[in-house]
Amino acid sequence: MNEFLHQIVKDFTAVAPAVGFWTLRLTDEHSESVVVRQGVTQPVSMNLARGALLTVIEADGMGYAATSDLSPASLLRAAGEARGWARVCAGKGLVDPRVWPRPAIQGRYQTPVRQAWDSMPLADKIALLQDANHALKIDARIVDWSAWLGHRRVDTLLVNSAGALIEQSFHYMSPGLMAVANEGSVTQYRRGGGAQSSRQGGLEQLPLLGFPTAAPQLAEETLALLGAPECPQGRMDLVLAPSQMVLQIHESIGHPLELDRILGDERNYAGTSFV
């Protein structure tokens, strides 16, 4: 349970405006990244992002407002702004918001974590990344190489005036390896060890992503690309890797389904799409 978010909800509900219906979605995101490039430890990156999205239904109008200031006064101002937009939009939507469901569901989800990010000291993380760097630099033609570990925790809390309370806590591990090889006018690179393939969980996910054990093979593949023949041209069948498949679904299916384009307002950005 994120006590910080629950206190914000408690403070807001005490002063919430008397409207037909409202929802409040809060996010609290913490991330940390450790990188070693060419054997040199880079500055550790730590980020904190917090914000709120308010939706207000009044009569037959709906409005939205967002803020990064989570004080009761700021949330009340955002609610007033959303209420103003609801009045402006009254009678202009393609769907009457008065007929929308107003659920009172309560539930909680938390990513299963067997080995927490904080259970490994920073010095041990850097040592692991240094070992990965050593395994990547197997040849003078490897001109750039790096390894990184990233962790992100995202807590969300959704409440509404009907009594709903849905809490979620996601933990993501995002490791990665990279090697760049050059010979003459040819430069090739490979990524692996979890690069662009984050998983929910804790440090126990690292072996499943091939981190850092994939480093020697990754370096060998980078060198092999230097002498590989050019990709053939013509019409042929392709087998898409998961990362490309995800991108293709996003671009070819996700964007066409955006409700702000279908229904003429910004409801997709407010999280009301069934998709």
N, C-alpha and C positions, 0 to 999 in steps of 0.2 A: 504494500500500500504506500502510495506517495503522499505523505502527510501534508506536504506543501500544497499540492493541488487540492486536496480535500479541504484544507483551510480556506483556500480561495473560493471554492464552491459554497462553503458555509457562509462566508462573508457576503457573497453576491446574492444568494437566495434570501438573505435578510432584507435586502434593499431592491430586489428585482422588480421591474416595472409591471404594472397590472395590464397585461396585454392578453390577446387570445391564446397565444402559445409562444414559448421561447425555448431555444436550445443553447447550451454553452459547451463548447469543445475546447479543452485545454491541452497544451502539449508542453512537455519538459524534456529537452534532449541534451544529453551530455556525450561528447565524443573525445577520443584521445588517439593520437597517431605517433608512432615511433618509427623513424627511418634511418637506415645506414646506407650511404651511397659511396661506393668506391672505398669502403673501409672507414669512412668518416661519419660519425654520428651527427645527424642533423638536429636542429632544435626541436624539442618535443612540442607537438601541437595539441592544445586542449581548447575545446569550444563548448559554449553553453548557449542554447537557444530556447526561449520560452515565448509563448504567445497564446492568444485566445481568439476564437471565432464565435460570434453571436449571431443567431438567426431569430428574427421576430416575425410572427404572423399577427396581423391586426386586421380584422374584417376580412376582405378578400385581397389583401396585399401582403407581400413578403419582402423583407429586406435583410441585408447582411452587413456586418461590420467586423473589423479585426483590430487587434491592438497587441503590442508587446509589453505594455504597461499593465500588470496584473493587479494593481491596487483596486479596491472597491470603487473609488471615485472614477478611475479610468474605465473600468468595466461598465459602470453606469452610463458614462458618456457614450461608450460604444453602443450600448443598448439603445440610447436615445437616437444615435445616428442610424442604427438599423431600423428603428421605428419610423424615422423620417422617410427612409427609402421605401418602407412598406406602404406608407401613405401615398408616396409618389407613384408607386407601381400598382396601386389598387385598381382592379378592373382591367389591367392591361396584360396580364399573363394568359398563357394558353391553357393553363390548368388552375382551377380555383383552389388555393391553398387551404380553404376551409374543409375540404373533403379529404385532405391528406391524413394518413394514419398518425396517431400520436401515441406511440408505444410507451409503456411504463416498465420495460424490461430492465432487469438488473443482472449483471454478470461480471466475471473477472477472468483475465487470461494473463499468464506470465510465461515467458520463454523458459523451458527447462534448461538449467545451467548446472553442470557437474563440477566444473572447475572455473571459478570466477576470475575475471580479468585481473582484479586486484590481488589475487592470491600469488601471483608471480611478481617479485620485485622488479623495478625498472632496470636494475643492473643485470638481472638475468635475461630480460627481454633484449637488451642491447647485446649481450654476449651471444644470444641465439642468432641475432641478425648479423653479427660479425662473422660467425661461423658460416652462415649462408653466403655472405659476401666472398669469403675465402673459397667456397665451393663453386662459385660462379666464375671466378677469375682463373680459368684453366689454360688460357692461351693469350699470347700477346695481341692477337687480333680482337679479343674482347676489349673494347675501348670504353665501355660504360656498363656499370652493373649496380644493382641496388636490391635491397630487401626491406620490407616494411611490415608492421603489425598495426592494425587499427581496430578499435572497439567503439561501438556506439550503443547507447541505451536511450530508448525513446519511450517515455511514459505518456499515455493519453487518458483523459478522463472526459467522458461525455455525459452530461446531465440535461434534463429538460423539466419543464414546468408540470409535466404529467407524472413525474416521479422516477423516470428512468435514471439509471446510474450504471455506466459501462466503463470498466477500467481495464487498460491493457498496458503491459510492460514488455517491450521487445528488447532483446540483447542480440547484437550482431557482431560477428567476428569477420574482419576483412584483411587477411594477410596477402602478401604478394611478393613475387620475384621478377626481376627483369634483367636481361642481358642484351647488349648491343655489340655487334661484331662488324668490323670493317676490313675490306681488302681491296686496295685500289679505289675504283669508283663505285664499288658495290658496298652498301650498308644494309644489314638485316638486323631484326630484333625479335625476341620472343618474350612472352610474359607467361607466368604460370604460378604454381604454388598457392592458388586461390585468388589471383588477381582478377578483379571484376566478377568474382563468384562468392560474395559474402554469404555466410550461413548464420542462422539463428543458433545461439548457444554460447558456450564459453570457450576456454582454451582447449577443451577436449576436441573441438572441431578442427584444430590445426592438422593432425595426421590425416584426417579424412579429405582435406584439401591439398594434401601433398606438400605441406610446408613443415620444415624446409627441405625435405628429402628429395624434392624434384629438382633442386638446384643443379647438380651435375648433368642430368639429362637435358635440362633446359639450355645449358651452355653448349652442350654438344649439338643440339638441334639448331641453335643459332649459327654455329660455325658451318654446319651442313648446308644451311640455306645459302651461304656465300657461293657455293658451287652448284646449287640446284638449277635445273633448267627453268626457263620462263614458263609461266602458266600458259597452257595451250588455249587457242582461240577457237570458237565455234559453238554450236548448240549441243548441249549435253545435260545429263542429269546431275544434280548437286545434292550432297548430303550436308545439311546445315548443322553446325555445332550448336550446343544449347544457347550460348551467349548470342549468336546471330539469330537463332530462332526467336528468342525473347524480344530482341530488337525488332524483328519482322512483325511479330504479333502487335507490339506497341505501335509501330508506325502504320501498319496496314489495317488493323482492327480497332486498336484503342482510340486513335484520333477520330476516325469516322463515327465512333459512338459517343463523342463528347456531347453531353446534353445541352451545353450552352449554345451549340450550333443548331441542334435539333429543335429545341423548344424556345430559343430566342432570349434566354437570360443566362445568368451565371450560376445556375443551380449545381452544375457539375463541380464547380470549385468549392461549393459548400458541402460536398459529401453526400448528396441526396440521390446519387445515381445507384440503381440496383446493380450496375456492372461493377 
